[in-house]
Amino acid sequence: MDSENFAFLQETLKYLGFGGKLFFSDQFDQKVAGEPKEFQVSTDVFFDEEHRLDCTLHFRRSEQLNMYFFNKYEAKLDDGKGEDKERVQTFYISKGSGVTLKEAYNLLLGRAVNKDLTNAEGQKYNAWIQLNFGEKDLNNNYKVRQFRQQYGYDLEKTLEKYPILELKNDELRAGLIRSLKKGNMHTVSFEKKDRIEKMFIEASPQYKTINIYPTGTKIIRREVAKQAQAAEQAVVQDPLREGDKESPKETKEEEIEGPVRRTARKAVMKG
């Protein structure tokens, strides 16, 4: 592998949340030296105390360019309560862009993520995406539900309906919106008559509202600003399959998500 290819893979992994140098060990170098057609690297990560995200990253060598590319990864969310609680999804990477590691975690928890996408005709569009855990495609992936702009969900206008203190500060407001669009559950301050109360919120495009929690695990209220339109209005398809493309890279996720506690990584090479 030449230095340019090496640097490209480092940058790709860093952008997607895996770390730029994390997997480039002596074992990695030895595997690449053999010029295999493809190989895999495995690791695990914790974003909270309950859920472990196991990932297998797939690298493949292009016969035309004689370069290695990171073209997909399989993410498995495990809450330690048995196999029936596991959720597995494959996320495809196109030109170094795709669903980030943290976004994959949020999607597998059932949250929605806002992405700029490009359809097969090369037309760009924006949509909220959410996994449909009740239906899988032929590749055993959960189908992906899309809520496009015409669906009518406006996150900023929705937030204005609530007494959220952070909305009064331009910088905090912008950071909150970026975080919610990545699917994060975000801490905010609700202004009450006699006190400030901390809450957790997350975007809920399907119901055109936000979910509000007193802790990270239990909903206390789901207010619906307007009933969701018929199910067919939310186009159900998988925009993340191999071959589809996304828009240029977004804001680095570490800028809005803060530090993440991770376990020691394990690199496992498979021929």
C-alpha atoms as a printed R data frame, in Angstrom:
    type eleno elety resid chain resno       x       y       z
1   ATOM     1    CA   MET     A     1   0.000   0.000   0.000
2   ATOM     2    CA   ASP     A     2   1.443   3.356  -0.989
3   ATOM     3    CA   SER     A     3   1.468   6.408   1.292
4   ATOM     4    CA   GLU     A     4  -1.376   8.125  -0.550
5   ATOM     5    CA   ASN     A     5  -3.677   5.124  -0.143
6   ATOM     6    CA   PHE     A     6  -2.651   4.821   3.505
7   ATOM     7    CA   ALA     A     7  -3.442   8.488   4.182
8   ATOM     8    CA   PHE     A     8  -6.808   8.215   2.416
9   ATOM     9    CA   LEU     A     9  -7.857   5.265   4.573
10  ATOM    10    CA   GLN     A    10  -6.721   7.078   7.720
11  ATOM    11    CA   GLU     A    11  -8.792  10.135   6.836
12  ATOM    12    CA   THR     A    12 -11.820   8.019   5.941
13  ATOM    13    CA   LEU     A    13 -11.721   6.114   9.234
14  ATOM    14    CA   LYS     A    14 -11.224   9.325  11.201
15  ATOM    15    CA   TYR     A    15 -14.200  11.039   9.563
16  ATOM    16    CA   LEU     A    16 -16.448   8.021  10.143
17  ATOM    17    CA   GLY     A    17 -15.527   7.970  13.842
18  ATOM    18    CA   PHE     A    18 -13.184   4.974  13.944
19  ATOM    19    CA   GLY     A    19  -9.960   6.915  14.490
20  ATOM    20    CA   GLY     A    20  -7.280   7.670  11.936
21  ATOM    21    CA   LYS     A    21  -4.479   5.385  13.160
22  ATOM    22    CA   LEU     A    22  -6.454   2.946  15.269
23  ATOM    23    CA   PHE     A    23  -6.314  -0.092  13.000
24  ATOM    24    CA   PHE     A    24  -2.965   0.478  11.343
25  ATOM    25    CA   SER     A    25  -0.930  -1.920  13.476
26  ATOM    26    CA   ASP     A    26   1.979  -4.169  12.485
27  ATOM    27    CA   GLN     A    27  -0.584  -6.917  11.916
28  ATOM    28    CA   PHE     A    28  -2.473  -4.662   9.523
29  ATOM    29    CA   ASP     A    29   0.726  -3.884   7.605
30  ATOM    30    CA   GLN     A    30   1.608  -7.573   7.371
31  ATOM    31    CA   LYS     A    31  -1.826  -8.410   6.020
32  ATOM    32    CA   VAL     A    32  -1.720  -5.696   3.390
33  ATOM    33    CA   ALA     A    33   1.795  -6.733   2.388
34  ATOM    34    CA   GLY     A    34   0.340 -10.009   1.175
35  ATOM    35    CA   GLU     A    35  -1.927  -8.023  -1.169
36  ATOM    36    CA   PRO     A    36  -5.130  -9.947  -0.402
37  ATOM    37    CA   LYS     A    37  -8.186  -9.156  -2.468
38  ATOM    38    CA   GLU     A    38 -10.062  -8.240   0.709
39  ATOM    39    CA   PHE     A    39  -9.741  -8.400   4.491
40  ATOM    40    CA   GLN     A    40 -11.659  -7.430   7.631
41  ATOM    41    CA   VAL     A    41 -10.900  -5.646  10.894
42  ATOM    42    CA   SER     A    42 -13.034  -6.031  14.018
43  ATOM    43    CA   THR     A    43 -13.459  -3.769  17.027
44  ATOM    44    CA   ASP     A    44 -15.953  -2.855  19.735
45  ATOM    45    CA   VAL     A    45 -17.016   0.411  21.335
46  ATOM    46    CA   PHE     A    46 -19.222   1.630  24.189
47  ATOM    47    CA   PHE     A    47 -21.134   4.916  23.883
48  ATOM    48    CA   ASP     A    48 -22.961   4.263  27.162
49  ATOM    49    CA   GLU     A    49 -22.823   1.798  30.053
50  ATOM    50    CA   GLU     A    50 -25.399  -0.626  28.659
51  ATOM    51    CA   HIS     A    51 -24.788  -1.047  24.952
52  ATOM    52    CA   ARG     A    52 -21.749  -2.447  23.178
53  ATOM    53    CA   LEU     A    53 -21.359  -1.834  19.460
54  ATOM    54    CA   ASP     A    54 -19.372  -4.574  17.697
55  ATOM    55    CA   CYS     A    55 -18.110  -3.600  14.256
56  ATOM    56    CA   THR     A    56 -16.508  -5.506  11.404
57  ATOM    57    CA   LEU     A    57 -14.902  -3.246   8.807
58  ATOM    58    CA   HIS     A    58 -14.489  -4.574   5.263
59  ATOM    59    CA   PHE     A    59 -11.580  -3.474   3.071
60  ATOM    60    CA   ARG     A    60 -11.286  -4.423  -0.582
61  ATOM    61    CA   ARG     A    61  -8.594  -3.912  -3.199
62  ATOM    62    CA   SER     A    62  -9.609  -2.350  -6.504
63  ATOM    63    CA   GLU     A    63  -8.213  -4.243  -9.466
64  ATOM    64    CA   GLN     A    64  -8.342  -1.144 -11.649
65  ATOM    65    CA   LEU     A    65  -6.559   1.252  -9.269
66  ATOM    66    CA   ASN     A    66  -4.559  -1.248  -7.200
67  ATOM    67    CA   MET     A    67  -5.699   0.568  -4.051
68  ATOM    68    CA   TYR     A    68  -7.562  -0.557  -0.948
69  ATOM    69    CA   PHE     A    69 -10.929   0.968  -0.079
70  ATOM    70    CA   PHE     A    70 -13.090   0.822   3.024
71  ATOM    71    CA   ASN     A    71 -16.440   0.002   1.438
72  ATOM    72    CA   LYS     A    72 -18.720  -1.165   4.264
73  ATOM    73    CA   TYR     A    73 -18.983  -2.116   7.902
74  ATOM    74    CA   GLU     A    74 -21.306  -4.373   9.852
75  ATOM    75    CA   ALA     A    75 -22.477  -2.966  13.194
76  ATOM    76    CA   LYS     A    76 -24.075  -5.119  15.898
77  ATOM    77    CA   LEU     A    77 -25.673  -3.493  18.929
78  ATOM    78    CA   ASP     A    78 -25.676  -5.697  22.032
79  ATOM    79    CA   ASP     A    79 -27.210  -4.701  25.366
80  ATOM    80    CA   GLY     A    80 -25.966  -7.849  27.090
81  ATOM    81    CA   LYS     A    81 -29.483  -9.247  27.589
82  ATOM    82    CA   GLY     A    82 -29.415 -12.038  25.051
83  ATOM    83    CA   GLU     A    83 -29.321 -12.638  21.318
84  ATOM    84    CA   ASP     A    84 -32.927 -11.547  20.864
85  ATOM    85    CA   LYS     A    85 -31.836  -8.043  21.854
86  ATOM    86    CA   GLU     A    86 -29.098  -7.834  19.232
87  ATOM    87    CA   ARG     A    87 -29.567  -5.634  16.192
88  ATOM    88    CA   VAL     A    88 -27.283  -5.929  13.177
89  ATOM    89    CA   GLN     A    89 -27.009  -3.634  10.161
90  ATOM    90    CA   THR     A    90 -24.521  -3.230   7.317
91  ATOM    91    CA   PHE     A    91 -23.661   0.361   6.376
92  ATOM    92    CA   TYR     A    92 -22.065   1.038   2.999
93  ATOM    93    CA   ILE     A    93 -19.372   3.639   2.374
94  ATOM    94    CA   SER     A    94 -19.131   5.601  -0.873
95  ATOM    95    CA   LYS     A    95 -16.122   7.776  -1.678
96  ATOM    96    CA   GLY     A    96 -15.144   7.947   1.986
97  ATOM    97    CA   SER     A    97 -18.601   9.086   3.142
98  ATOM    98    CA   GLY     A    98 -21.514   7.357   4.807
99  ATOM    99    CA   VAL     A    99 -23.154   6.751   8.155
100 ATOM   100    CA   THR     A   100 -20.678   7.473  10.943
101 ATOM   101    CA   LEU     A   101 -20.010   5.128  13.857
102 ATOM   102    CA   LYS     A   102 -22.059   7.270  16.280
103 ATOM   103    CA   GLU     A   103 -24.879   7.623  13.768
104 ATOM   104    CA   ALA     A   104 -24.946   3.824  13.347
105 ATOM   105    CA   TYR     A   105 -25.247   3.471  17.120
106 ATOM   106    CA   ASN     A   106 -28.138   5.954  17.200
107 ATOM   107    CA   LEU     A   107 -29.915   4.261  14.288
108 ATOM   108    CA   LEU     A   108 -29.625   0.837  15.918
109 ATOM   109    CA   LEU     A   109 -31.157   2.286  19.086
110 ATOM   110    CA   GLY     A   110 -34.153   3.312  16.982
111 ATOM   111    CA   ARG     A   111 -33.414   7.019  16.651
112 ATOM   112    CA   ALA     A   112 -33.601   9.084  13.475
113 ATOM   113    CA   VAL     A   113 -30.622  10.686  11.699
114 ATOM   114    CA   ASN     A   114 -30.685  13.549   9.199
115 ATOM   115    CA   LYS     A   115 -28.508  13.007   6.107
116 ATOM   116    CA   ASP     A   116 -27.784  14.667   2.786
117 ATOM   117    CA   LEU     A   117 -28.113  11.927   0.165
118 ATOM   118    CA   THR     A   118 -27.846  11.469  -3.591
119 ATOM   119    CA   ASN     A   119 -30.212   9.250  -5.546
120 ATOM   120    CA   ALA     A   120 -29.357   6.965  -8.445
121 ATOM   121    CA   GLU     A   121 -29.916   9.812 -10.924
122 ATOM   122    CA   GLY     A   122 -27.340  11.983  -9.169
123 ATOM   123    CA   GLN     A   123 -29.889  14.325  -7.606
124 ATOM   124    CA   LYS     A   124 -29.117  15.509  -4.075
125 ATOM   125    CA   TYR     A   125 -31.747  15.632  -1.380
126 ATOM   126    CA   ASN     A   126 -32.060  15.774   2.398
127 ATOM   127    CA   ALA     A   127 -33.950  13.249   4.500
128 ATOM   128    CA   TRP     A   128 -34.332  11.908   7.994
129 ATOM   129    CA   ILE     A   129 -33.607   8.180   8.011
130 ATOM   130    CA   GLN     A   130 -34.724   5.587  10.550
131 ATOM   131    CA   LEU     A   131 -34.422   1.808  10.636
132 ATOM   132    CA   ASN     A   132 -37.602  -0.219  10.315
133 ATOM   133    CA   PHE     A   133 -37.058  -3.066  12.788
134 ATOM   134    CA   GLY     A   134 -40.210  -4.804  11.607
135 ATOM   135    CA   GLU     A   135 -38.991  -5.482   8.072
136 ATOM   136    CA   LYS     A   136 -35.773  -6.638   6.417
137 ATOM   137    CA   ASP     A   137 -34.539  -6.613   2.830
138 ATOM   138    CA   LEU     A   138 -33.046  -9.453   0.777
139 ATOM   139    CA   ASN     A   139 -29.594  -8.771   2.297
140 ATOM   140    CA   ASN     A   140 -31.003  -9.256   5.815
141 ATOM   141    CA   ASN     A   141 -30.651  -5.542   6.528
142 ATOM   142    CA   TYR     A   142 -33.390  -3.594   8.240
143 ATOM   143    CA   LYS     A   143 -35.243  -1.515   5.691
144 ATOM   144    CA   VAL     A   144 -34.652   2.209   5.992
145 ATOM   145    CA   ARG     A   145 -37.551   4.619   6.224
146 ATOM   146    CA   GLN     A   146 -36.987   8.082   4.774
147 ATOM   147    CA   PHE     A   147 -38.779  11.260   5.828
148 ATOM   148    CA   ARG     A   148 -37.938  13.824   3.157
149 ATOM   149    CA   GLN     A   149 -38.536  17.564   3.299
150 ATOM   150    CA   GLN     A   150 -41.956  17.242   1.699
151 ATOM   151    CA   TYR     A   151 -43.046  15.094   4.634
152 ATOM   152    CA   GLY     A   152 -43.222  18.336   6.596
153 ATOM   153    CA   TYR     A   153 -40.968  17.822   9.609
154 ATOM   154    CA   ASP     A   154 -39.181  21.043  10.605
155 ATOM   155    CA   LEU     A   155 -36.896  20.425  13.584
156 ATOM   156    CA   GLU     A   156 -36.169  24.090  14.317
157 ATOM   157    CA   LYS     A   157 -39.839  25.105  14.331
158 ATOM   158    CA   THR     A   158 -40.647  22.107  16.501
159 ATOM   159    CA   LEU     A   159 -38.043  23.080  19.081
160 ATOM   160    CA   GLU     A   160 -39.511  26.587  19.299
161 ATOM   161    CA   LYS     A   161 -42.666  25.116  20.845
162 ATOM   162    CA   TYR     A   162 -40.763  24.197  24.003
163 ATOM   163    CA   PRO     A   163 -39.220  26.410  26.750
164 ATOM   164    CA   ILE     A   164 -35.660  25.287  25.983
165 ATOM   165    CA   LEU     A   165 -33.104  27.669  27.466
166 ATOM   166    CA   GLU     A   166 -30.352  26.758  24.983
167 ATOM   167    CA   LEU     A   167 -32.394  28.139  22.095
168 ATOM   168    CA   LYS     A   168 -31.735  31.676  23.340
169 ATOM   169    CA   ASN     A   169 -28.007  31.343  22.640
170 ATOM   170    CA   ASP     A   170 -27.035  31.180  18.945
171 ATOM   171    CA   GLU     A   171 -24.016  28.940  19.501
172 ATOM   172    CA   LEU     A   172 -25.826  26.529  21.834
173 ATOM   173    CA   ARG     A   173 -28.824  26.497  19.505
174 ATOM   174    CA   ALA     A   174 -26.686  25.584  16.488
175 ATOM   175    CA   GLY     A   175 -24.890  22.858  18.441
176 ATOM   176    CA   LEU     A   176 -28.184  21.417  19.674
177 ATOM   177    CA   ILE     A   177 -29.630  21.222  16.168
178 ATOM   178    CA   ARG     A   178 -26.473  19.589  14.752
179 ATOM   179    CA   SER     A   179 -26.483  17.047  17.551
180 ATOM   180    CA   LEU     A   180 -30.155  16.137  17.133
181 ATOM   181    CA   LYS     A   181 -29.685  15.757  13.385
182 ATOM   182    CA   LYS     A   182 -26.994  13.157  14.056
183 ATOM   183    CA   GLY     A   183 -29.527  11.189  16.062
184 ATOM   184    CA   ASN     A   184 -28.127  12.033  19.477
185 ATOM   185    CA   MET     A   185 -30.133  12.250  22.657
186 ATOM   186    CA   HIS     A   186 -29.198  15.727  23.895
187 ATOM   187    CA   THR     A   187 -29.449  17.324  27.343
188 ATOM   188    CA   VAL     A   188 -31.360  20.617  27.481
189 ATOM   189    CA   SER     A   189 -32.700  22.960  30.158
190 ATOM   190    CA   PHE     A   190 -36.463  23.488  30.338
191 ATOM   191    CA   GLU     A   191 -37.475  26.811  31.862
192 ATOM   192    CA   LYS     A   192 -40.245  26.306  34.415
193 ATOM   193    CA   LYS     A   193 -41.973  29.048  36.413
194 ATOM   194    CA   ASP     A   194 -39.919  28.415  39.534
195 ATOM   195    CA   ARG     A   195 -36.989  26.316  38.362
196 ATOM   196    CA   ILE     A   196 -34.779  25.037  35.554
197 ATOM   197    CA   GLU     A   197 -35.311  21.353  34.805
198 ATOM   198    CA   LYS     A   198 -32.855  19.195  32.865
199 ATOM   199    CA   MET     A   199 -34.326  16.936  30.201
200 ATOM   200    CA   PHE     A   200 -33.112  14.635  27.444
201 ATOM   201    CA   ILE     A   201 -34.597  15.166  23.987
202 ATOM   202    CA   GLU     A   202 -34.312  13.498  20.594
203 ATOM   203    CA   ALA     A   203 -35.807  14.176  17.173
204 ATOM   204    CA   SER     A   204 -38.946  12.271  16.156
205 ATOM   205    CA   PRO     A   205 -39.603  13.052  12.474
206 ATOM   206    CA   GLN     A   206 -42.225  10.326  12.033
207 ATOM   207    CA   TYR     A   207 -44.526  12.112  14.497
208 ATOM   208    CA   LYS     A   208 -43.233  15.600  13.651
209 ATOM   209    CA   THR     A   209 -42.193  16.290  17.218
210 ATOM   210    CA   ILE     A   210 -39.450  15.556  19.749
211 ATOM   211    CA   ASN     A   211 -39.257  12.821  22.367
212 ATOM   212    CA   ILE     A   212 -38.658  14.068  25.911
213 ATOM   213    CA   TYR     A   213 -37.099  11.940  28.661
214 ATOM   214    CA   PRO     A   214 -36.333  12.602  32.341
215 ATOM   215    CA   THR     A   215 -33.431  10.144  32.027
216 ATOM   216    CA   GLY     A   216 -31.773   8.390  29.122
217 ATOM   217    CA   THR     A   217 -34.070   5.389  29.324
218 ATOM   218    CA   LYS     A   218 -37.697   6.332  29.966
219 ATOM   219    CA   ILE     A   219 -40.088   8.556  28.025
220 ATOM   220    CA   ILE     A   220 -42.284  10.816  30.147
221 ATOM   221    CA   ARG     A   221 -44.028  12.592  27.329
222 ATOM   222    CA   ARG     A   222 -44.485  12.369  23.579
223 ATOM   223    CA   GLU     A   223 -46.412  15.341  22.329
224 ATOM   224    CA   VAL     A   224 -47.555  15.104  18.749
225 ATOM   225    CA   ALA     A   225 -47.714  18.517  17.056
226 ATOM   226    CA   LYS     A   226 -49.606  16.956  14.158
227 ATOM   227    CA   GLN     A   227 -50.561  13.391  13.377
228 ATOM   228    CA   ALA     A   228 -48.181  11.645  10.996
229 ATOM   229    CA   GLN     A   229 -49.501  11.357   7.485
230 ATOM   230    CA   ALA     A   230 -50.263   7.990   5.931
231 ATOM   231    CA   ALA     A   231 -47.373   5.526   6.085
232 ATOM   232    CA   GLU     A   232 -46.884   5.589   2.330
233 ATOM   233    CA   GLN     A   233 -45.889   9.258   2.527
234 ATOM   234    CA   ALA     A   234 -42.654   8.189   4.194
235 ATOM   235    CA   VAL     A   235 -40.768   6.522   1.351
236 ATOM   236    CA   VAL     A   236 -39.551   3.161   2.574
237 ATOM   237    CA   GLN     A   237 -36.342   2.101   0.934
238 ATOM   238    CA   ASP     A   238 -32.661   1.639   1.737
239 ATOM   239    CA   PRO     A   239 -30.688   4.701   0.603
240 ATOM   240    CA   LEU     A   240 -27.526   3.290   2.159
241 ATOM   241    CA   ARG     A   241 -27.056   0.261  -0.039
242 ATOM   242    CA   GLU     A   242 -23.835  -0.241  -1.934
243 ATOM   243    CA   GLY     A   243 -23.541   2.072  -4.910
244 ATOM   244    CA   ASP     A   244 -25.581   4.951  -3.493
245 ATOM   245    CA   LYS     A   245 -23.735   8.111  -2.623
246 ATOM   246    CA   GLU     A   246 -23.939  10.839  -0.035
247 ATOM   247    CA   SER     A   247 -23.081  14.502  -0.086
248 ATOM   248    CA   PRO     A   248 -19.656  15.858   0.968
249 ATOM   249    CA   LYS     A   249 -18.474  15.328   4.533
250 ATOM   250    CA   GLU     A   250 -20.349  16.927   7.390
251 ATOM   251    CA   THR     A   251 -19.110  18.662  10.533
252 ATOM   252    CA   LYS     A   252 -16.789  16.386  12.478
253 ATOM   253    CA   GLU     A   253 -18.894  14.543  15.014
254 ATOM   254    CA   GLU     A   254 -16.428  15.015  17.889
255 ATOM   255    CA   GLU     A   255 -17.098  18.748  17.723
256 ATOM   256    CA   ILE     A   256 -20.694  18.262  18.819
257 ATOM   257    CA   GLU     A   257 -20.727  14.999  20.712
258 ATOM   258    CA   GLY     A   258 -17.899  15.456  23.178
259 ATOM   259    CA   PRO     A   259 -15.650  12.667  24.466
260 ATOM   260    CA   VAL     A   260 -16.698   9.060  24.002
261 ATOM   261    CA   ARG     A   261 -15.610   6.263  26.328
262 ATOM   262    CA   ARG     A   262 -14.297   3.386  24.291
263 ATOM   263    CA   THR     A   263 -12.987  -0.029  25.166
264 ATOM   264    CA   ALA     A   264  -9.549  -1.208  24.166
265 ATOM   265    CA   ARG     A   265  -9.752  -1.994  20.453
266 ATOM   266    CA   LYS     A   266  -8.979  -5.384  19.004
267 ATOM   267    CA   ALA     A   267  -7.787  -5.796  15.449
268 ATOM   268    CA   VAL     A   268  -8.685  -9.145  13.966
269 ATOM   269    CA   MET     A   269  -7.616  -9.847  10.424
270 ATOM   270    CA   LYS     A   270  -9.460 -12.260   8.189
271 ATOM   271    CA   GLY     A   271  -8.335 -13.302   4.740
